[in-house]
Structures are given as structure tokens and as C-alpha cells.
Amino acid sequence: MNVLIVHAHPEPSSLTSHLARTAQQVLLAQGHEVQTSDLYAMGWKAVFDAQDFPDRLDASRLSFIAESEHAYANGCQSDDVAGEQRKLQAADALILAFPMWWFGMPAILKGWIDRVWAFGLAYGYRGAGNAYRYGEGGFAGKRALLAVSIGGPAADYGPRGINGSLDQLLFPITHGTLFYPGMQVLAPFALHDSGRQDAAGVAAATSAWTTRVAHLFDEAPLRFRPQNGGDYPDRHTLAEQHAPGRRDLSIHLAD
């Protein structure tokens, strides 16, 4: 199998970096192929803007949906985006390793997703204007796993924790970013108290993470409801609801 590890932490000695390296070692030892994208080391451009569209469909007004669709379909994306898409398309699984900053992922990782998740690749339409998403997107069949380093204790992210449930905090990523384009999403791995771990704590976390990575391809995914065949309103699959403006997909690329 082929696995892409995307890592977002500027400090090589951080626990986040350690988790990314550990995952690579475990997977290579199992005989898998591993690709990596160390976003800070790469100097990844996090801002999604007009520079991503060197051959504009409409030079007078920037519509991200229209330009994303045009650029991907016609092979005129920026080189860095196209390179990351090739890695992702070749991958059977994706691991995102990042610290939780302000209840979410670092901007550089959000920018990687903003730029790489192109219309026509990650999401779009399939025949008669019907959207394919939430279990049936362009990444269907791929697995996804988050490795999240968190500064606070686990109790603060429990059902009655002051910061809220970790599953709820990560829901926009697990359900939105990953399941929306069709990935089979595994339960996140969380390393709490990341700034206060001693050697024994790091060893225990490494062992637990090693086990999770070793079972990347046989662990049962989270049971999110698919759009088609699920219990969502029928309007989500009706072609007449998808007018040429395709405003229903502006959840990702708002006008």
C-alpha cells in the first residue's frame, strides 16, 4: 500500500514531528510505500489566492469554484499543488500529523487542504448535476488518520471537559475535510499534555501510536452517514437543486 504523511510543525524535535517519523518507520517496516510532505520544511504557500490559477478562466473576477474546476480539468494548476495532488492520488491512506492550535489545525495545513482539494478532484458533480460527496467523493476508498498533539490534559477534552469534546472539535476535519470527499476516516489519535511529557510518557505515546499505525488498513472507520443511502433529505441528490451556479458547494469555496 501507499501512504502519504502530511506533517505540520515547524520544530523537528517536537512530538508532532516525532509522530510523523514514527509512522513512516512503522509503515516502511511493514513493506508499505511512504510519501511525506513536511509543510514547514517545504515552505508551503498557505494562502489560497489568484496565484494558484496561472491560466485564468475569467481574469476580470476571481471565482474560486470556477477557477479551481478549470485549472484542475485543464492541467493548469500551480506546480506545487499539482505535485501534492499526484502524491494524494497515488496514496491508499493519508495521515495528517499536526498540533492543535486554537482548537484547529495550523494555518499551513489548512492552506494545504484549501489548495490541494480541487473541484473535480476532491469533490464536484457526477452526471445530471448530482453531487458526489459524504462518502462518495473523489477520494473514496482512501483511508485517513489524524495524529493530533494537544497541550491540555485529556480530561479537558472529555464529554464534560472545559474545552469541549475532542471528537466535536475535530468533526469539521474528520467529517468535513476527510469524509466529505469520500475517505474512510479512522478515530483520531490524540497525544495530550504534549508540552509536559517525560521520557516514560513519550515512550507510552509512541507505543500506542505505533499500534494504531500498524493497524491502519484493518481498523474499522468511524460510522459517518453517507449522503446517498443515508438518512439525509432527498434534496441533496436531486439534479434540479443543483443549478448552474452550483451554490450548494460554496460551503467550501464561498463566493
C-alpha positions in Angstrom: 0.0 0.0 0.0 1.0 3.6 -0.5 0.6 6.1 2.4 1.0 9.9 2.3 2.1 11.5 5.6 1.5 15.3 5.8 3.2 16.9 8.7 2.6 20.4 10.0 5.0 21.5 12.7 8.0 23.9 12.4 10.1 22.3 15.1 11.9 19.0 14.1 12.2 17.9 17.7 8.5 18.4 18.5 6.3 15.5 19.4 4.3 16.1 16.3 7.4 15.6 14.2 8.2 12.5 16.3 4.8 11.0 15.5 5.3 11.7 11.8 8.7 10.0 11.8 7.4 7.1 13.8 4.5 6.5 11.4 6.9 6.4 8.5 9.2 3.9 10.2 6.3 1.6 11.1 4.8 1.7 7.6 8.2 1.1 5.9 8.9 -1.8 8.2 5.6 -3.3 7.1 6.6 -3.1 3.5 4.4 -0.1 2.5 5.5 2.7 0.3 5.5 6.1 2.1 5.5 9.6 0.8 5.9 12.6 3.0 5.0 16.3 2.9 6.7 18.3 5.7 4.9 21.5 5.0 7.1 23.8 7.0 10.3 22.3 5.6 8.8 22.7 2.1 7.9 26.3 2.7 4.4 25.5 1.6 2.3 28.5 0.5 -0.6 28.5 2.8 -2.7 31.2 1.2 -5.2 30.2 -1.5 -5.4 33.1 -3.9 -5.1 34.2 -7.6 -1.5 32.9 -7.8 -2.9 29.4 -7.8 -4.5 30.0 -11.2 -1.8 30.9 -13.7 -4.2 30.5 -16.6 -7.4 32.2 -15.5 -10.8 31.3 -16.9 -12.0 34.8 -16.1 -9.3 37.5 -15.5 -11.9 40.1 -14.5 -13.3 38.4 -11.4 -11.9 35.6 -9.2 -14.4 32.8 -8.6 -12.6 30.1 -6.7 -15.1 27.3 -7.7 -14.9 28.1 -11.4 -11.2 28.7 -11.4 -10.5 25.5 -9.4 -12.6 23.4 -11.7 -11.0 25.0 -14.8 -7.4 24.7 -13.5 -7.7 21.1 -12.5 -9.6 20.0 -15.6 -7.1 21.7 -18.0 -3.9 20.9 -16.2 -3.0 24.5 -15.5 -2.7 24.5 -11.7 0.4 25.8 -10.0 3.2 23.2 -9.9 3.3 22.8 -6.1 -0.4 22.0 -6.0 -0.2 19.5 -8.9 2.7 17.8 -7.2 0.8 17.3 -3.9 -2.3 16.0 -5.8 -0.2 13.4 -7.5 1.0 12.2 -4.1 -2.5 12.1 -2.8 -3.9 10.3 -5.8 -1.3 7.6 -5.5 -2.0 7.1 -1.8 -4.2 4.4 -0.3 -4.2 6.2 3.0 -3.5 9.7 4.3 -2.0 10.6 7.8 -2.2 14.2 9.0 0.1 15.0 11.9 -0.3 18.4 13.5 -0.6 20.2 16.8 -3.9 21.6 17.8 -3.6 25.4 17.7 -6.7 27.5 18.7 -9.0 24.4 18.5 -7.9 23.6 15.0 -5.1 22.7 12.6 -2.2 25.1 11.9 -2.9 27.6 9.0 -0.2 26.0 6.8 -2.1 22.6 6.9 -5.5 24.3 6.3 -3.8 26.0 3.4 -2.6 22.7 2.0 -6.2 21.4 2.0 -7.6 24.6 0.6 -5.2 24.5 -2.3 -5.0 20.7 -3.0 -8.7 19.8 -2.6 -9.6 20.9 -6.1 -13.0 20.9 -7.7 -13.1 17.8 -9.8 -10.6 16.0 -7.7 -11.9 16.0 -4.2 -15.5 17.0 -4.9 -17.8 18.0 -7.6 -20.6 16.5 -9.7 -21.2 13.2 -11.4 -23.8 13.0 -14.1 -27.0 15.0 -14.4 -25.8 17.6 -11.9 -25.8 15.1 -9.0 -23.2 15.9 -6.4 -20.9 13.2 -5.1 -19.8 13.8 -1.5 -20.1 12.5 2.1 -18.8 9.0 1.4 -18.7 9.2 -2.4 -16.3 11.9 -3.2 -13.2 11.8 -5.3 -11.1 10.3 -2.5 -13.5 7.3 -2.0 -11.6 4.2 -1.0 -8.7 6.0 0.7 -8.2 5.8 4.5 -7.4 8.8 6.7 -6.0 9.1 10.2 -5.3 12.2 12.3 -2.4 12.4 14.8 -3.0 15.4 17.0 -0.7 16.8 19.6 -2.6 18.7 22.3 -1.2 20.9 25.1 -4.0 20.3 27.6 -4.9 17.2 29.6 -7.3 14.6 28.3 -9.9 15.5 31.0 -10.3 18.9 29.4 -11.4 17.4 26.2 -13.8 14.8 27.5 -17.6 14.8 27.4 -17.7 17.4 30.2 -14.3 19.0 29.7 -14.0 22.7 29.6 -12.6 22.8 26.1 -15.4 20.5 24.7 -15.3 17.0 23.4 -12.3 16.3 21.2 -14.5 14.4 18.7 -16.7 17.5 18.3 -13.7 19.8 17.9 -12.2 17.6 15.2 -15.6 17.0 13.5 -15.0 19.7 10.9 -11.9 17.9 9.9 -12.9 14.2 10.2 -16.4 14.6 8.7 -16.0 17.7 6.6 -12.5 17.8 5.2 -12.0 14.0 5.0 -15.3 12.2 4.8 -16.9 14.8 2.5 -14.6 13.7 -0.4 -15.2 10.1 0.4 -12.4 9.0 2.7 -12.8 6.2 5.3 -11.9 8.1 8.5 -10.4 6.4 11.5 -10.8 7.6 15.1 -8.2 10.3 15.7 -5.1 9.6 17.8 -4.5 12.3 20.4 -1.4 12.9 22.4 -2.4 15.1 25.3 -0.2 17.1 27.6 2.3 17.4 24.8 4.4 20.0 26.4 4.7 18.2 29.7 5.7 14.6 28.7 8.7 12.9 30.3 10.6 10.1 28.7 8.2 7.5 30.1 5.2 9.4 28.7 6.8 9.8 25.3 7.6 6.0 25.2 4.0 5.2 26.1 2.6 7.5 23.5 5.0 6.1 20.9 3.9 2.6 21.7 0.2 3.5 21.4 0.8 5.4 18.1 2.8 2.5 16.7 -0.1 0.1 17.3 -2.6 2.5 15.6 -0.3 2.9 12.6 0.3 -0.8 12.3 -3.5 -1.3 12.0 -4.0 1.5 9.6 -5.5 -0.8 7.0 -7.6 -3.1 9.2 -9.1 -0.8 11.8 -12.8 -0.1 11.4 -13.6 3.5 10.3 -15.9 5.9 12.0 -19.5 5.3 11.1 -20.5 8.6 9.4 -23.7 8.7 7.4 -23.2 8.7 3.7 -25.2 11.1 1.6 -26.6 8.5 -0.8 -28.2 5.7 1.0 -28.1 7.6 4.3 -31.0 9.4 6.0 -30.4 12.9 4.8 -33.2 14.8 2.9 -33.7 13.7 -0.7 -33.0 17.2 -1.9 -29.3 16.6 -1.7 -29.4 14.2 -4.6 -31.9 16.0 -6.8 -30.5 17.5 -10.0 -33.0 20.3 -10.0 -31.5 21.6 -6.8 -28.1 22.0 -8.5 -28.5 25.0 -10.7 -25.6 26.0 -13.0 -24.3 28.4 -10.3 -23.7 25.3 -8.0 -24.1 27.4 -4.9 -24.7 24.4 -2.7 -20.9 23.7 -2.9 -20.0 27.1 -1.8 -19.6 25.6 1.7 -16.0 25.1 0.6 -15.3 27.9 -1.8 -17.6 30.7 -0.9 -18.3 33.5 -3.4 
